[in-house]
Amino acid sequence: MKKKNKIYIFLSILMVFLLIFIISCKKKDDNNNSSTLGRIITDIDSNIYHSVAIGTQVWMVENLKVVHYSNGDPIPNVTDNTEWSNLKTGAYCDYNNTPDSSKIYGKLYNFYTVIDSRNICPWGWHVPTDAEWTKLTAFLGGENNAGSKLQETGSVHWHRPSLIEPTNETGFTALPSGFRRWYGPFDYIGDAGFWWSSTENDTCYSWCRFLHTVFVRPSPFNKPYGLSVRCVKD
């Protein structure tokens, strides 16, 4: 009888531990699913974005398309090259001044828009600093390895194939949105992506990140350049 009781107690304890293990695994799965799928974010213009967790950071999956600051003030759309080159205040444009391009690639903004106190990112989000970009690439193995993990797969948008086939394993889905030069002309769509950081280099230049083939590199760009913007969670 005593032997049967011992077996019963042992089986009961085993069942308790098994139940705890199952619940723990389910919680881990739920957490992993939620970080992969992220959540939906809406900007002041009702554009919809998705988010993805990469390391300890949470990034938007799409480039910004907003045409108003977070307080509702409009961001000027400047199409004229001369006017664009002389700006010292915030402005945006569509690649080649073609609004349809922004449906895929997002808008291009000068640096003055990025540092405007009215904020172009939705509430709870901000334009990443240079250090936050560095944290992202470091987590992915460094500047020379991060590109393929961030870049959208396939050749629908990327014209120039990478030396290593991109995996987009992070879900970041970087697109080759190109840029607008400080004096007005557009270039590099289909070949490279360029994103502002909020960190200034000096009075004329600010830091950005550009993705081409397998690498993601920091570079100082003239503040009047038009580049893409990705937001990171506060």
Secondary structure, DSSP 8 states (H G I E B T S, - for coil): -HHHHHHHHHHHHHHHHHHHHHHHHHHHHHHHHHHHH--EEE-TT--EEEEEEETTEEEESS-----B-TTS-B--B---HHHHHT--S--EE-GGG-HHHHHHH--EE-HHHHT-TT-SS-TTEE---HHHHHHHHHHTT-TTTHHHHHB--SSSS--S--SS----TTS--B--EEEE-TTS-EEEETT-EEEEEEEESSSSEEEEEEEETTEEEEEEEETT-BBB---EE-
